[in-house]
Amino acid sequence: MTTGPAEPTATIRAAAGYLRSWVEAQAAHRRVPGVQVAVRSGGELVLSAAVGVADAGTGTPLTTAHLFHVASHSKTFTATAVLQLVDAGRLRLDDPIGRYVPELEAGGSPLARATVRELLGHQSGVTRDGAHADFWQLEAPFPGRDALFAEVLDGGPVHGRNEHFKYSNVGYALVGLAVEAVTGVPFAERLRRAILEPLGLTRTGADHEPARADEYAAGHTALLLGEQTRVVLGHTRTGAYAPATGFWSTAEELSAFAEAALVHGDERLLSPDAQRLMQRLESVVTAYGTEVGRYGLGVDLTTVGERQLVGHSGGWPGHITLTVADPTAGLVVSVLTNAVDGPAQELAHGLVKLVDAALRPRATVPAPPADAPPPAAFTGRFAGLWGVLDVVELGGRLVLVRPTASDPLPGMAELQIVDDCTLRVAPEPGFGAAGELVHVERDAGGTVVSLRLGGVTHRLMAEFLRRRGATGRGD
């Protein structure tokens, strides 16, 4: 890993061009309509990009300004608002929710005794969405306050308190009512005053605003059973469920919020004590005896490589999103996709892995000869019948990457510069070409046009496609 305090951000900034290129390759390979991505390091926005289309029906290009429904990212905003009130001494995490939502006591619900902490950590035992949740199919409106209470008072508890982790949008809807009770203003207004305005976020809000409908990226269905087209989906408000799933934003602004709320040393929104409470392990999530996740208060706790990350995903009809932050190192990655099958997690985790590959060599290679060309003189995207290879400069080194793989690490290898037309694959265990020479062919201007690895030639992508032509033949 690089050492000086400014080095990691400078290295990541230098790698930003390839991070974007990798996202473009992934989106094309997976046929994702559009992807918006932001990467921050050390308080700097080092990458903000959008690839693909905002609407597959119209072909409108996606921009970094398009709005996305970021769904359960809302839970991190809500937890932040609660912990601000805890910091101010206006609410306690172990207060029963019935203190702030008297309808629960009046209706005789045992959930009145569930604490704010239990609701934030999904340990209250309350139902996920209720018995009538076709709003997730966009076939009915999301519940308002009265419909929410009807669901909660009619069979709301499905487990005992702290018996199991039970992910619940209903629970966060109740927490949102508690925020309103303590502050005396509507939930959206409180979030605007306490979080959005202090950070200068103008493209983020707590619930869908129909007046801004033209600014949204359209949602899209999945590609089902061999179908070649996606159906474009509309937008809707989330009513009482806004604290759980109503937020909309951009990758740039989500990453800015995550930096302020989650990165240690940033006290714009929360005290260090509140940040630690939020990120402390609250629940180990298991399925049939196997651990499948970890959760704090409004944040997922995940591990990618050696990084301990916090953040949240969002699943909306037509938008799949994820933001992760390394609270210690100050790295934040936000990926927003506009399809029900959008690979937001794979892209976000892949970007983290590429960042770490730039910061830390995977193998030791000898230094190039003094008269060798710089690493950039070998870079390009090369294709053959068996796939695509990228030769890319990361952290000042040459690296071989398979850009269509969902995980970039297994097929990645460090490259040694032998001379101006020869590279050697570092002897990385498990890589099929370990130790082999890569022969480089250049054109008259010195640009690399093909490389031969393992006896197989890979040509620059455009040249490969031209040679194959419409018939798929090489002649």
C-alpha positions, 0 to 999 in steps of 0.5 A: 500500500502506498504511504504518504497521506496524499499518495492514495488519492493521487494514485486513485485519481490517476486510475480514474480513467480506467475505472470509468473504462472498466464500468463501460465494459461491464455495462456493455457486457451485461447489457445494463441500460445505464450506470452512474458512478462516483468515487471519492478519496480523501475528501476529493471527488476523483471520478464522476461518470455516467455511461449508457442511456437514461431511457432505453425507449428514447435513447436519451444519454444518461448524465451525472445529473440524472436522478435515481430512486435510491430506495433503502439508502433512505435508511442511512439518511434516517439513521443519521437523522436519528443519531443527530437527535441522539447527539442533541439529547432529544431522543435516546436509542433505547426509548420505546417507539410507543413514546413517540408513536402513541397510536401503537399503545392505543392500538394495543400493539406489542411493538410499542415496546420496541426500541428505536435501536431495535427498529434501526437494527431490524431487531424489532420483529416487525413485518417487512412490508405488511400483507399488502405490498403490491406497491413494490410491483407499482400496482398500488400506491405506497401506504400513507399513515393510516394504511401503515397503522392498519398493517402494524396493528393487524399482525405487525409482529412476526418475531419476538424482539431481538429473536431474529434479524428481520429486515423491515421497511415498516420499522423505518416508517415508524422511526420516521414518525418518531423523527416527526414527533421529536422535531415537530416538522414533516420528515422530509422537511427535517431531513432537508434542514438537518442533512441536505442543506448543510451539505449543499445537496440540491439533487437529493430528496426524501420522496419522489417529486413529480415536478422533477419527473423529467430529471429522473433516469427511467427504471427498466425491467430485467431481461427475462428468459431470452427477451431482448428488450426491457420495459420502461417503468414509471415513478411513484411517491412512497408516502409513509415509507419514505424513511425506508425507501423514498430517497432519490439522488445522484451518485455524486451526491450520495457519495458526498452524503456518505463521506460526511456521515460515515468517514471518520474525522468528518463531523459535519453531520455526526459526532464521532460517538454517534458514528461509532454507534451507527457503524457498530455491529448490531446484527449478524444476519444468517440464513439456515445457519450460514452468515450472509451479512452484517448490519449496524444502525442503518448501514450494512457492514461488509468486507471487500479484500482487506477493507471493512466497509459500511454503506447501503444498497437500494432496490427499487422497481427499475433501479438497483444501487449501492454506496460503500465507504471505508470509514478509516481510509476515506474511500467512497464508491457509489454505483447507481443502475437503472434496471431491476437486474442492475449489477450495482454490488458487483460494480461497486465491489469491483471498483474497490478492488481495482482501487486496491490493485492500483494502490498495492501490487499483487506481485513483485516484478523486476524494474524495466530497462532504463531505456524501456518505454513508459507503461502508458505506451503498452496500454489498450483494450484487445480482443480475441475469440476467447474474450477481451483483455485490457493492458492498463496502467494502475499505480504506475505499473502495467496490469492485465485485466479481464474487463468483462469478469464480474470480479476483476481480481482472479484474472488480473496479473502484473506485467513486467516490461522487458523491452519495447515489444515484450512484456512478461506476465508475473508468476502469479499463482493461479493465472494461466499465463504466469511467467509467459512472454507477451509479444507486442506488435506496433504500427508505424507510429509506435502504437500497440495494435495487437499482443500475443499471449500464450500463442494467441493474438489479441487485436485492438478491439476496433480492429478485431471487430472490423476483421470479423465483420458481419459474417463472423469470419476473419477473411 
